[in-house]
Amino acid sequence: MRATITASGGADPAVAWARYEHLDLWSTWSPQIQEVIAATPRISPGLNGLVVGPLGVRVPFEVLTVDAEAMEWSWHVRLGPVHATLDHVVRPAPGGCTTELVIDGPAFAVVGYRPVAALALRRLVRRDL
């Protein structure tokens, strides 16, 4: 299943992009993320790591692509047999920016993750955290 989620807010596009780009910021805007463990502090193609979520659940990931100039990136996550690809973009918008997430994965996972992702994206594009 494929689903698209968008959110708009008052954050400058460069600020929203930095919140994606710097792994140590993920937990500030994404309430389901407690920690990100990776070899480098910024997203880059080929980067592998773990997202630590509720109850210490560790979700392995690999960053597939990053285009900082276009403010676009994608990654692949898996939890046991469940795999999903997530594509992210940040775009300037009147008064701030818009972000879009396209999730491609099993229907039950996409449907279950959608409300959590929507909340995180609304926080990502807020002017203040």
N, C-alpha and C positions, 0 to 999 in steps of 0.2 A: 504494500500500500504506500502511496505517496501523499503527503499532506504539506501544505504551506501555511506558515504562521507569520504574521507581520505585526509590528508594533512601531508606534511613532512617539517621539518625545522631544523634550527640550535640550537634550545633550548635543553638544557640538559633534559632528560626525567623527572628528579625530579623537575625541574623548571616548565615544562608543567603540571605535576601532581599537583603541589602546586597551580597553577593558577585555576585548577578545584576545588581543595579541599577547598580553602579559598573563601568564598562567596564574601568578599569585593574586591576580585580581578576580579570578572567576568566582571565588566564594563570596565576594562582596556584592555581587549582583545576582548570582544564581543560588537560591536558598537550598537547593538539593545537593550542592557541592560543598563538602567540608574541606577538601584538600585536593591538589593536583600534584602528582609525583612524576617528574620527568627529568631527563638529563640536562635540559636547558630551560631557561625561564620564559622563553618566547616560542610561540608556534612557528614551525618551519616544516617544509615538506619532508616526510620520512620520520618525523619525531614520533616516538612511541612513548607511552606512559600509562599511568593509572589515574582515573578520576575516583576519588573516595567519596562515597555518598552516604546516605542514612545507614545507621547501624554498622558503619565501617565497610559496607559493600564496595569492593574494588572492581571497577569497570575498565578493562584494557582499551586503549585507543591508539590509532595511528593517524597523524595528520597527512592528508593526501596532497592538497594543494594550498598555496598561500599566494595571493596577489595583493600586497600591501597598498600599492598605488590605486588599485581598483576597489580596495577594501572588501575582498572576497576570500573565503577560505572554505575548505571542506575537510571532513574527517570521517573515519570509520570507527565504530565502537562495537564491542561484543560483550555479551554476558552469557557465558555458557554457549548454548547453540543459537542464541538470538544475536543477529547481526543487523546493524543499521548504518546508513550513510547519512550524514547531516551536512548540508550546504548552507553557508551563511553569507550574507552581504549587508553592508551598511551603505546607505545613500543619504546625501544631503536632502533636506526637506525644509519647507518654510518653518522658521522658528526652531530648527534643530535637525533631527535626522529620523530616518526610518530604517528598520532592520527587517530582514526577511530570513526565515529558516525554512528549508525544504527538507523534510525527513522522508527517507525511503527505507522501509523495513516491514516486518510482519505486521499485519493489521492490529493485532492485540497490543503490540508494543507501541505502535504509532498512536493509537487511540489513547492508551494509558499515559503516554508521555506528553501528549499535546497540552493539557492544562498546566502542567508543571513548566513546560517550555514557554508557554505564553506568559506566565508570571515572570519568569526569568528575563524574557525579552523586554517586557515592560520596564523592569528595573534597569536593564542594560542601557536603555535610551533616556532614562531620567536625567534631568539636569544635575540633580544632587542625589547622592546616595546616603 
